[in-house]
Amino acid sequence: MKNLIQRTITGILFVTIIVGCLLYNPLSFGILFACITALTIREFATLVNKKEDIKVNRMITMTGGSYLFFAFMGYCLHLYDEKIFIPYLMIWMYIIIRELYLKQSNPVNNWAYSMMSQLYIALPFALLNVLAYHTDPSQNSVQYNPIIPLAVFIFIWMNDTGAYCVGITCGRHRLFKRISPKKSWEGSIGGGILAVTTSVVMARFCPFMSLGAWIGFALVVVVFGTWGDLMESLLKRQLGIKDSGSILPGHGGWLDRFDSALMAIPAATVYLYTLRLF
């Protein structure tokens, strides 16, 4: 009972902070997710560094991830051109070159996990800027629309809620027993239905996309969010841990909270850009 109360309070605070910072203004959105990017990379580096022969530089990878987020933000706002990414490329080169001089026992693993921290964590969070900022050709200006990135998280939360409620009551058939034995097909379907239902409501109050586009958006987030969840479960199995951390009481670590988003955000970006082509 105590754990349930703790989990509920943490969940409410977590959702309130994300929704509040997204809706308040672009600055609060940027600061929040730049910090989340750095903290998630730090947690990832801490976990992999516990494995033998792996030594990822937490400060460099955290700096690179945060810089990438702000670089995308500045580029999407048309404040800077593509030169803004040059310092980030220099960070990549530094990560590679430094291993030539450190004489570590397994530099290839260090390269692999350092680059993974950027591709798996930093890039998806940076793509939130692509979802949030849109150029208005008629006014030749950039508009901040927090509804689209917020919708990604809402669909993930609805999917998780539906999957938990349905799975715990009537889940029988395992979705991916080898990686996550608790997840069921029934739960996944229930979560998907709740997310799609939510997308219908959002289409009613946010008509800048059609009903069909909103439903497709929800389905993309649900499918790829589930894969993201399974990816993190596989990572934790490889590392021999149950939770990625304990920073969020009752909810584990940063990776545990954003595992679905790390796949859903890039997929949502591809989906929305595909819609613009037709």
SVG drawing of the C-alpha trace seen along z (x, -y; Angstrom):
<svg xmlns="http://www.w3.org/2000/svg" viewBox="-14 -37 62 54">
<polyline fill="none" stroke="black" stroke-width="0.4" points="0.0,0.0 2.8,-2.4 4.6,-1.6 1.3,-2.3 0.9,-5.7 4.5,-6.6 4.2,-5.5 1.0,-7.5 2.4,-10.7 5.6,-10.4 3.6,-9.7 1.3,-12.8 4.4,-15.0 6.1,-13.6 3.2,-14.2 2.5,-17.6 6.1,-18.8 6.2,-17.5 2.8,-18.9 3.5,-22.2 6.9,-22.8 5.7,-21.8 2.7,-24.1 4.2,-27.1 6.7,-28.3 9.5,-27.2 12.2,-28.0 10.8,-25.8 10.4,-23.0 14.0,-23.4 15.5,-23.5 13.5,-20.5 14.3,-18.2 18.0,-19.3 18.2,-18.3 16.3,-15.1 18.7,-14.2 21.8,-14.8 20.4,-12.8 19.2,-9.9 22.6,-9.7 24.3,-9.9 22.2,-7.0 22.9,-5.0 26.7,-5.5 26.6,-4.6 24.9,-1.3 27.2,-0.2 30.3,-1.3 29.5,1.4 30.3,4.0 33.8,5.3 36.1,3.5 33.7,0.6 34.5,-3.0 32.2,-5.6 33.0,-9.2 29.8,-10.5 30.6,-14.2 31.5,-14.2 28.5,-12.1 26.2,-14.2 27.6,-17.4 27.2,-16.1 23.6,-15.1 22.6,-18.4 24.4,-20.4 22.6,-18.3 19.3,-19.2 20.0,-22.9 21.5,-22.7 18.3,-21.2 16.3,-23.8 18.4,-26.7 18.3,-25.2 14.5,-24.6 14.0,-28.2 16.1,-29.5 18.4,-31.2 21.4,-29.3 22.3,-27.5 23.8,-24.0 27.2,-25.3 25.6,-24.9 26.2,-21.2 30.0,-21.5 30.9,-21.5 28.8,-18.4 30.8,-16.7 33.9,-17.7 32.6,-16.0 32.1,-12.8 35.7,-13.0 37.0,-13.6 35.2,-10.5 36.9,-8.4 40.4,-9.9 40.7,-9.9 40.6,-6.1 43.8,-6.0 45.6,-7.5 43.8,-6.1 45.1,-2.5 41.8,-1.0 41.4,2.7 38.4,2.6 38.3,-0.7 35.8,0.6 33.2,1.2 33.8,-2.3 33.2,-3.7 30.1,-1.6 28.4,-2.5 29.4,-6.2 27.9,-6.4 24.9,-4.5 24.2,-7.1 23.9,-9.7 21.9,-7.7 19.7,-5.9 19.1,-8.8 20.3,-12.2 18.9,-12.1 15.3,-11.1 15.1,-13.8 16.6,-16.4 13.9,-15.4 11.3,-16.7 12.3,-20.1 11.3,-19.0 7.9,-18.0 7.5,-21.3 8.6,-23.9 6.9,-24.5 7.6,-27.1 4.6,-29.1 5.3,-30.0 2.5,-32.6 4.1,-34.6 7.7,-33.5 8.0,-32.7 8.4,-29.7 5.5,-28.7 5.8,-26.7 3.2,-24.0 3.6,-21.9 0.5,-19.8 2.3,-17.4 5.2,-16.5 2.8,-16.4 0.6,-14.0 3.4,-11.6 3.7,-11.4 -0.1,-11.3 -0.4,-8.3 2.4,-6.5 0.8,-7.1 -2.6,-6.0 -1.0,-2.9 0.8,-2.0 -2.3,-2.6 -4.5,-0.5 -1.9,2.3 -1.5,2.5 -5.2,2.6 -6.2,5.0 -3.0,7.2 -3.4,7.6 -7.1,8.6 -7.2,10.8 -3.6,11.1 -3.0,14.7 -0.9,14.7 2.7,13.5 3.7,10.7 7.5,11.3 8.2,13.9 12.0,14.1 12.5,10.4 9.5,9.2 7.4,12.2 4.8,9.9 3.6,8.2 0.6,9.8 -1.1,9.4 -4.3,8.6 -2.7,5.8 -1.0,4.4 -4.4,4.4 -6.1,2.7 -3.4,0.1 -3.7,-0.6 -7.5,-0.9 -7.2,-3.5 -4.5,-5.5 -6.6,-5.5 -9.7,-6.6 -7.6,-9.4 -6.5,-10.4 -10.2,-10.7 -10.7,-13.2 -7.6,-15.1 -8.8,-15.3 -12.0,-17.0 -10.1,-19.7 -7.0,-20.0 -8.3,-20.0 -5.0,-21.0 -4.7,-17.3 -7.5,-15.2 -9.1,-12.4 -7.4,-9.8 -4.0,-11.5 -4.5,-11.6 -5.4,-7.9 -2.4,-7.0 -0.3,-9.1 -1.5,-7.2 -0.9,-3.8 2.6,-4.7 3.4,-5.9 1.8,-2.7 3.7,-0.3 7.1,-1.9 6.7,-2.8 6.1,0.9 9.3,1.7 11.1,-0.9 9.9,0.6 11.1,4.0 14.5,2.6 15.1,1.2 14.0,4.6 16.6,6.3 19.2,3.8 18.5,4.4 18.6,8.2 22.0,7.9 23.2,5.7 21.5,8.0 19.4,5.3 15.7,4.9 15.4,1.1 17.7,-1.4 17.8,-3.5 15.9,-4.7 15.8,-8.5 12.0,-8.3 10.4,-6.6 8.2,-3.7 9.0,-4.3 12.7,-3.3 15.1,-5.5 15.1,-7.9 15.5,-5.1 12.5,-3.3 10.3,-6.3 11.4,-7.3 12.1,-4.0 9.0,-4.1 9.6,-7.7 13.1,-6.9 11.6,-4.9 8.2,-6.7 9.7,-10.2 11.8,-9.3 8.9,-7.2 6.4,-10.1 8.8,-12.4 9.0,-10.1 5.2,-9.7 4.5,-13.4 7.0,-14.2 5.6,-11.4 2.1,-13.0 3.5,-16.3 4.7,-14.5 1.1,-13.6"/>
</svg>
